[in-house]
Amino acid sequence: YEKILKKQLDQLLSSIGGNIPSSIGPEVSIDETNGVVHISEGAIIGPFSRFEGPCYIAPEVEIRHGAFVRSNSWICYQALLGHASEIKHSILLPNAKAPHFNYVGDSVVGSYTNLGAGVILSNLRHDGRENKVKINNKIINTKLRKFGALVGERVQIGCNSVCNPGTIISSDCMAWPNSTISGYYDKESSKIKN
């Protein structure tokens, strides 16, 4: 995952190059030390947000006040990264929303998914070991030190929930607020309870 996302993002950015619209004000921080930043025309960029390359912001994306877009982030068409939210080495697919005080680390967030206020997609195990994914009764070692969550389309994760590293949530699932989420959830487990 780590090499694939970076490779695809590098290919995209090498073909289209960097872009900083003239509408971006001086209060927006852009750091291209480690790669280009491409913010598409038509993206809405709030004041005091920060961008670290390489990263790609698609048309009609909304980045709200104080958001932090870290390197190797890909924010697709009409996705939303909200106030005081941070994304790192992750993809928000079209119309995905991380609108309030969210952290999205080393994760993929599906189209039309909504992360409630304060939802964290954690990417680093507390004990520092490699991340493992458990699907049914099979444990798969990802061989990655940092690996967040794979969240399907149209998922709703309630406020102040935490997805532990290696969480996989299938499309159309819903997690209650204040949930601690670990493991694999298929469509049969449509309501994830704490």
C-alpha positions in Angstrom: 0.0 0.0 0.0 2.7 2.4 1.0 4.6 2.2 -2.2 1.5 1.9 -4.5 -0.1 5.1 -3.3 3.1 7.1 -3.5 3.9 5.6 -7.0 0.4 6.5 -8.3 0.5 10.0 -6.8 4.0 10.5 -8.3 2.8 9.4 -11.7 -0.2 11.8 -11.6 1.9 14.8 -10.4 4.6 14.1 -12.9 2.1 14.3 -15.7 0.2 17.4 -14.5 2.7 19.2 -12.4 2.1 21.5 -9.5 -0.5 24.2 -9.4 -1.3 26.9 -6.8 -4.4 28.9 -7.9 -4.0 32.7 -7.8 -7.0 32.8 -5.4 -5.0 31.2 -2.6 -4.2 33.8 0.0 -0.9 34.4 1.8 -2.3 32.9 5.0 -2.3 29.5 3.4 1.0 27.6 4.0 2.4 25.6 1.1 5.6 23.5 1.5 7.0 21.9 -1.7 10.3 20.9 -0.2 9.6 17.1 -0.7 7.3 17.3 -3.7 4.9 19.4 -5.6 1.5 20.6 -4.4 -1.3 20.5 -7.0 -4.4 22.4 -6.0 -6.9 22.2 -8.8 -8.8 25.3 -10.0 -12.2 25.4 -8.4 -11.1 23.9 -5.1 -12.2 25.9 -2.1 -9.3 26.5 0.3 -9.9 27.9 3.7 -7.5 30.3 5.5 -4.7 29.0 7.6 -4.7 25.6 6.0 -1.3 23.9 5.3 -0.2 21.7 2.3 2.9 19.6 2.2 3.9 18.0 -1.1 3.6 15.8 -2.8 -0.2 16.1 -2.6 -3.1 16.4 -5.0 -6.3 18.4 -4.4 -9.0 17.7 -7.1 -11.6 20.2 -8.5 -14.5 21.1 -6.2 -12.7 19.8 -3.1 -13.3 21.9 0.0 -10.5 22.3 2.5 -11.7 24.2 5.5 -10.0 26.6 7.9 -6.9 25.2 9.7 -6.8 21.9 7.9 -3.5 20.1 7.4 -2.7 18.2 4.2 0.5 16.2 4.7 2.6 14.5 2.1 1.3 11.7 -0.1 -2.3 12.8 0.3 -4.8 12.5 -2.6 -8.2 14.3 -2.1 -10.6 13.5 -4.9 -13.4 15.4 -6.6 -15.9 17.0 -4.2 -14.3 15.5 -1.1 -14.1 17.5 2.1 -11.4 18.0 4.7 -12.7 20.1 7.5 -11.6 22.5 10.2 -8.7 21.3 12.2 -8.6 18.0 10.4 -5.4 16.3 9.2 -4.7 13.8 6.4 -1.5 12.0 5.9 -0.5 9.5 3.2 -4.2 8.8 2.5 -7.0 9.0 -0.1 -10.4 10.6 0.3 -12.3 9.2 -2.6 -15.0 11.4 -4.4 -17.5 13.0 -2.0 -15.8 11.5 1.1 -16.0 13.7 4.1 -13.7 14.2 7.1 -15.3 17.5 8.2 -14.5 18.2 11.8 -11.4 17.5 13.9 -10.6 14.3 12.1 -7.3 12.5 11.7 -6.9 10.3 8.6 -3.6 8.4 8.6 -2.4 5.9 6.0 -6.0 5.2 5.1 -8.5 5.0 2.2 -11.9 6.6 2.8 -14.6 5.5 0.3 -17.0 7.7 -1.7 -19.9 9.3 0.2 -18.5 8.1 3.5 -18.8 10.5 6.4 -16.5 10.6 9.4 -18.3 12.2 12.4 -16.7 15.0 14.4 -13.5 13.8 16.2 -13.2 10.4 14.3 -9.6 9.2 14.2 -8.3 6.6 11.7 -5.3 5.6 13.7 -2.3 4.3 11.8 0.3 3.3 14.4 0.0 0.5 16.9 0.6 1.5 20.5 3.3 -1.2 20.9 5.0 -0.1 17.7 4.9 -3.5 16.0 3.8 -4.2 12.4 0.1 -3.9 11.7 -2.0 -7.0 11.2 -5.5 -7.3 9.6 -7.9 -10.0 10.8 -10.5 -11.1 8.2 -12.8 -13.7 9.6 -10.3 -16.0 11.5 -7.3 -15.3 9.3 -4.6 -12.9 10.5 -2.7 -11.2 7.7 0.6 -9.4 8.5 0.6 -6.2 6.4 4.4 -5.8 7.0 3.7 -2.1 7.5 4.5 -0.2 10.6 1.9 2.4 9.7 -1.5 1.3 8.3 -4.8 3.0 9.1 -8.2 1.9 7.9 -9.8 0.8 4.6 -13.3 2.3 4.8 -15.9 1.4 2.1 -18.4 3.6 0.3 -21.4 5.2 2.2 -20.0 4.3 5.6 -21.1 6.4 8.6 -18.8 6.6 11.6 -20.2 8.3 14.6 -18.6 11.2 16.5 -15.5 10.6 18.6 -14.9 7.0 17.4 -11.5 5.6 16.8 -10.6 3.0 14.2 -7.5 1.1 15.4 -4.8 0.4 12.9 -5.7 -2.3 10.3 -9.5 -1.8 10.5 -11.5 -2.7 7.4 -15.1 -1.6 7.1 -17.2 -2.7 4.2 -19.5 -0.4 2.3 -22.8 0.7 3.8 -21.8 0.0 7.5 -22.6 2.4 10.3 -20.6 2.8 13.6 -22.2 4.2 16.7 -20.7 7.3 18.3 -17.8 6.8 20.8 -16.9 3.4 19.3 -13.5 1.8 19.4 -13.4 -0.2 16.1 -10.9 -2.9 15.3 -10.9 -5.8 12.8 -13.0 -6.5 9.8 -16.7 -5.6 9.3 -18.5 -7.0 6.3 -21.9 -5.9 5.0 -23.6 -8.4 7.4 -22.4 -6.3 10.4 -24.1 -3.2 9.2 -24.3 -1.6 12.7 -21.0 -1.5 14.5 -21.5 -1.1 18.3 -19.0 -0.1 20.9 
